[in-house]
Amino acid sequence: MESLRPLIVKAEARLHQPRFFLFPKSPSKTYTMALVSLLTLSVGLLILLALGVVSLPVGPLFAPSHACDHSLGEKMEGLGQRDGPWTEAISWEPRAFVYHNFLSKEECEYIIQLAMPHIKKSTVVNSTTGGSEDSSVRTSSGMFLQRGRDKIIRSIEKRISDYTFIPVEHGEGLQVLHYNVGQKYAPHLDYFADEFNIKNGGQRIATFLMYLSDVEEGGETVFPNAKVDASSLPSYNELSECGKSGLALKPKMGDALFFWSIKPDAMMDPLSLHGACPVIKGNKWSAPKWFRMHEYKV
């Protein structure tokens, strides 16, 4: 028995030594509180993003490979250079985003020069026949640039696709619009109510609207039914009376507005109703591109 005593003493010593585990047997209060705090911060951030209080800057995780921040001294495909592109969510109902500094000044001027010789009175779609017709609800002038028209247009279309994650082949040709003082486009929906216009590519699902010029007064793009308290926004007092009728974006050369005409469940979104407010002072150039559910053949 005496010979076994040293072994017994060693065994008892090991039993009293502290044990270490890679993971605790049950979550401690500290871990639980940390997890709750993290979840609370995440929910708070999502709420702030939804309300437009904060926005996500375009950085390495969000910017396409060909669109670089000019402030870093990098170049991009296209014409000219852009200053610090960044993205802002302005509404979730409808889903709408602003890509600041999407186009360079040179690209805006290039598109306008291409369009000017071919501008004519804009038309609207007849919801019964599917044909185009003149209407007092749309008083601008415009024309279409064929998709892939030249190298510069192709680079812009590729950039749009990079930003929106919608294939280039789903896009219609680029339309260029010009508004003089008093000209407007009354609130309307971009998706179709007839069968004729969805034969090629299916229904319109999204709109990418680029601003090619600044407007001294008026000319805002307005969403009358957006679920946003527009009167609380900092820019509200700078808007025209038309702009104050809903969520409105004042045109700025190089910026682009992207919004969906469908909800996340792929149903048409009536909240995407939007219009172009009358120009009060100056003139307005813009370039919308519409995207279809399927490939749009040109």
Secondary structure, 3 states (H helix, E strand, C coil): CHHHHHHHHHHHHHHHCCCCCCCCCCCCHHHHHHHHHHHHHHHHHHHHHHHCCCCCCCCCCCCCCCCCCHHHCCCCCCCCCCCCCEEEEEEECCEEEEEECCCCHHHHHHHHHHHHHHCEECCEECCCCCCEECCCCECCEEEEECCCCCHHHHHHHHHHHHHHCCCHHHECCEEEEEECECCCEEEECCCCCCCHHHCCCCCEEEEEEEECCCCCEECCEEECCCCCCHHHCCCHHHCCCCHHHCEEECCCCCCEEEEECECCCCCECHHHCEEECCEEECCEEEEEEEEECCCCCC
